[in-house]
Amino acid sequence: MRHIPDLSRAEFAAVGVLSSGILLVGIFPTAVLGLISSSVRQLSKVVG
């Protein structure tokens, strides 16, 4: 953390968690798409 002095430990942890999530979604997109598919299907019926 010497390279980024204005980043607190909590902020550094949050950046790490968010970056990990983004990386996992990029590697395994089917898991996320499987979770949201029913919601997207229902929304497409409503919107048209």
KETI-392677 format. One record per residue: residue in one letter; x, y, z of N, C-alpha, C in turn. Coordinates in Angstrom, 3 decimals, decimal comma. Example, Ala and Ser with C-alpha at 12.3 -4.5 7.8 and 13.67 -1.06 7.14 Angstrom:
<atom 'a'; <13,190; -5,690; 7,800>; <12,300; -4,500; 7,800>; <13,200; -3,300; 7,800>>;
<atom 's'; <12,850; -2,250; 7,080>; <13,670; -1,060; 7,140>; <12,900; 0,030; 7,870>>;
END
This chain:
<atom 'm'; <0,818; -1,199; 0,000>; <0,000; 0,000; 0,000>; <0,858; 1,258; 0,000>>;
<atom 'r'; <2,133; 1,108; -0,105>; <3,006; 2,282; -0,148>; <2,832; 3,045; -1,450>>;
<atom 'h'; <2,441; 2,339; -2,509>; <2,324; 2,977; -3,812>; <1,059; 3,824; -3,929>>;
<atom 'i'; <0,044; 3,506; -3,124>; <-1,219; 4,250; -3,151>; <-1,504; 4,719; -1,723>>;
<atom 'p'; <-0,915; 5,809; -1,304>; <-1,041; 6,216; 0,102>; <-2,431; 6,702; 0,502>>;
<atom 'd'; <-3,256; 7,160; -0,436>; <-4,561; 7,686; -0,050>; <-5,648; 6,608; -0,033>>;
<atom 'l'; <-5,285; 5,347; -0,186>; <-6,231; 4,245; -0,177>; <-6,169; 3,552; 1,186>>;
<atom 's'; <-7,288; 3,551; 1,906>; <-7,300; 2,906; 3,225>; <-7,372; 1,392; 3,059>>;
<atom 'r'; <-7,212; 0,683; 4,153>; <-7,261; -0,782; 4,110>; <-8,637; -1,276; 3,678>>;
<atom 'a'; <-9,686; -0,629; 4,145>; <-11,043; -1,031; 3,770>; <-11,287; -0,798; 2,281>>;
<atom 'e'; <-10,819; 0,322; 1,776>; <-10,977; 0,613; 0,349>; <-10,151; -0,358; -0,493>>;
<atom 'f'; <-8,970; -0,690; -0,022>; <-8,122; -1,638; -0,730>; <-8,784; -3,009; -0,781>>;
<atom 'a'; <-9,423; -3,413; 0,326>; <-10,129; -4,691; 0,368>; <-11,331; -4,675; -0,579>>;
<atom 'a'; <-12,052; -3,563; -0,613>; <-13,208; -3,452; -1,505>; <-12,776; -3,537; -2,962>>;
<atom 'v'; <-11,682; -2,889; -3,304>; <-11,166; -2,953; -4,675>; <-10,776; -4,384; -5,018>>;
<atom 'g'; <-10,197; -5,082; -4,085>; <-9,810; -6,475; -4,318>; <-11,002; -7,377; -4,540>>;
<atom 'v'; <-12,040; -7,208; -3,726>; <-13,242; -8,028; -3,869>; <-13,948; -7,738; -5,189>>;
<atom 'l'; <-14,106; -6,465; -5,523>; <-14,756; -6,102; -6,782>; <-13,957; -6,584; -7,989>>;
<atom 's'; <-12,662; -6,456; -7,929>; <-11,814; -6,916; -9,037>; <-11,906; -8,427; -9,200>>;
<atom 's'; <-11,945; -9,142; -8,094>; <-12,084; -10,598; -8,156>; <-13,414; -10,990; -8,786>>;
<atom 'g'; <-14,476; -10,304; -8,395>; <-15,793; -10,586; -8,963>; <-15,836; -10,325; -10,455>>;
<atom 'i'; <-15,260; -9,227; -10,879>; <-15,230; -8,898; -12,303>; <-14,428; -9,947; -13,071>>;
<atom 'l'; <-13,323; -10,371; -12,508>; <-12,497; -11,391; -13,153>; <-13,247; -12,712; -13,265>>;
<atom 'l'; <-13,942; -13,120; -12,207>; <-14,698; -14,365; -12,239>; <-15,840; -14,320; -13,249>>;
<atom 'v'; <-16,526; -13,187; -13,351>; <-17,596; -13,046; -14,341>; <-17,015; -13,117; -15,750>>;
<atom 'g'; <-15,834; -12,592; -15,934>; <-15,199; -12,663; -17,239>; <-14,774; -14,070; -17,616>>;
<atom 'i'; <-14,362; -14,853; -16,620>; <-13,913; -16,216; -16,893>; <-15,089; -17,189; -16,964>>;
<atom 'f'; <-16,072; -17,037; -16,071>; <-17,227; -17,932; -16,001>; <-18,536; -17,160; -16,194>>;
<atom 'p'; <-18,800; -16,642; -17,384>; <-20,020; -15,844; -17,576>; <-21,305; -16,655; -17,497>>;
<atom 't'; <-21,225; -17,970; -17,744>; <-22,438; -18,789; -17,736>; <-23,082; -18,834; -16,361>>;
<atom 'a'; <-22,297; -18,766; -15,318>; <-22,858; -18,799; -13,972>; <-23,746; -17,576; -13,729>>;
<atom 'v'; <-23,278; -16,414; -14,144>; <-24,055; -15,183; -13,959>; <-25,263; -15,175; -14,885>>;
<atom 'l'; <-25,064; -15,575; -16,131>; <-26,169; -15,598; -17,074>; <-27,251; -16,577; -16,634>>;
<atom 'g'; <-26,874; -17,676; -16,034>; <-27,851; -18,635; -15,514>; <-28,676; -18,043; -14,382>>;
<atom 'l'; <-28,051; -17,206; -13,570>; <-28,767; -16,578; -12,452>; <-29,775; -15,536; -12,914>>;
<atom 'i'; <-29,460; -14,815; -13,976>; <-30,324; -13,713; -14,389>; <-31,249; -14,064; -15,549>>;
<atom 's'; <-31,154; -15,271; -16,086>; <-31,922; -15,606; -17,288>; <-33,432; -15,532; -17,062>>;
<atom 's'; <-33,921; -16,014; -15,922>; <-35,374; -15,968; -15,691>; <-35,863; -14,526; -15,552>>;
<atom 's'; <-35,087; -13,677; -14,902>; <-35,477; -12,267; -14,768>; <-35,492; -11,572; -16,122>>;
<atom 'v'; <-34,515; -11,865; -16,943>; <-34,454; -11,256; -18,275>; <-35,621; -11,748; -19,119>>;
<atom 'r'; <-35,950; -13,016; -18,996>; <-37,076; -13,573; -19,747>; <-38,378; -12,882; -19,347>>;
<atom 'q'; <-38,609; -12,711; -18,047>; <-39,814; -12,034; -17,579>; <-39,847; -10,575; -18,023>>;
<atom 'l'; <-38,729; -9,918; -17,965>; <-38,652; -8,514; -18,378>; <-38,925; -8,361; -19,867>>;
<atom 's'; <-38,424; -9,297; -20,667>; <-38,656; -9,209; -22,110>; <-40,125; -9,437; -22,448>>;
<atom 'k'; <-40,837; -10,214; -21,637>; <-42,279; -10,394; -21,852>; <-43,034; -9,106; -21,551>>;
<atom 'v'; <-42,606; -8,385; -20,523>; <-43,269; -7,147; -20,132>; <-42,981; -6,034; -21,148>>;
<atom 'v'; <-41,719; -5,919; -21,536>; <-41,314; -4,829; -22,420>; <-41,725; -5,110; -23,868>>;
<atom 'g'; <-41,669; -6,330; -24,262>; <-42,141; -6,653; -25,599>; <-41,107; -7,278; -26,408>>;
END
